[in-house]
Amino acid sequence: AYMIGQRVQTSTSAPSNTVIPFAVHGKDHFAYLLINRSSSAQTVATNFNGWPWGAPGNFTQYQISSAGYSSNSVSYDAVAGGLSLPYNSVTLLTT
């Protein structure tokens, strides 16, 4: 149920839709999806303009890449400072 809710406006400066962002705000959660469609790793720095909930301590990160599936905790500061996305990967961050 992570991607159910009201869509949140997202944009990217990545060239040619290399990284696709998508975000939703649900009743009691926020979900942020990043799809790296390129054949090389990408670093994504996120600016949470208009974030109405204050900075969360951590996100839960779920990732599917050529290395397989992983799940771990990642700090808000790490996401805002630059998150590394493996090539051809899908990364989901949730609160």
N, C-alpha and C positions, 0 to 999 in steps of 0.2 A: 504494500500500500504506500510505498515511498513516493511514487510519482503521481499521486492523486491529490488534487488541490488546485488552487488558483495559480495560473502561470505567472511567473515573475519575469519582468523584462530583462533580457540578457543581450549582450553584444560582444563581439570579438574584434581584435585588430589583426588576427592571424590572416595571412594571405590565402586567397582562394578557398575559403572554408576548410582550412587545414584542421582546425579545432572547432567543433560544434558545441556550444554551451546550451543548456536547457535547465530551467529551475522552476520549482513549484513551492508554494507555501500552503501547507495543509492546516488542519485545525490545531494540531499540536506538534508539527514538525516542519522542517525545511529540507528540501532535497535538491541537490545541485549535480547535474550530470554533465560530464565532459567526454566528448568522443574525439579521439585523435585519429583522423583519417589518413595521416601521412605515413610514409615509410621511414620516418626518422622520429626520434624522441622530441618532444616539445616541452618547454617550460612555460607554464601559465601562471601569471600573477593576477590575482583577482582583487578587484576593487569593489567592496560591498557598499556602493553608494545607495543611500536610502534604506539601509538595513534597519528595520524598525525594532528589532528584538535585542539590540546590544550585541556585543561580540560574544559568541559562544566560547566556552573553554576549549572544547574539542569537537571534531566531527568524527563520525565513523566512516571509514573509507572502504568501499568495496571496489575491487578492480579485476578486470578480465583482460589478459594480454597473452602474448606468446609464451610467457612464463607460467601461465595458468591462472587460477583464481586466488586472490588474496583478500584478507579483511584485517584492518587494523585501525588504530586511533591516530588521528593527525590533528595538530593544533591549528587553531584559527590563524595564528601568526604565520605558520608554515604555508597555509593556503594563500593568505594575502601576500606573502613574500615571494612565492614562486614554487608551484607544485610541478614536479617532473612527471610527464605522461609518457609511458612507453609507446613505441610506434604501434599503429593499428590497435589501439586499446580503448576500452570503455571504463570510465571511473565515475563512481557514484559516491557523493558525500552527503551524509544525513546528520541531522541534529536529533 
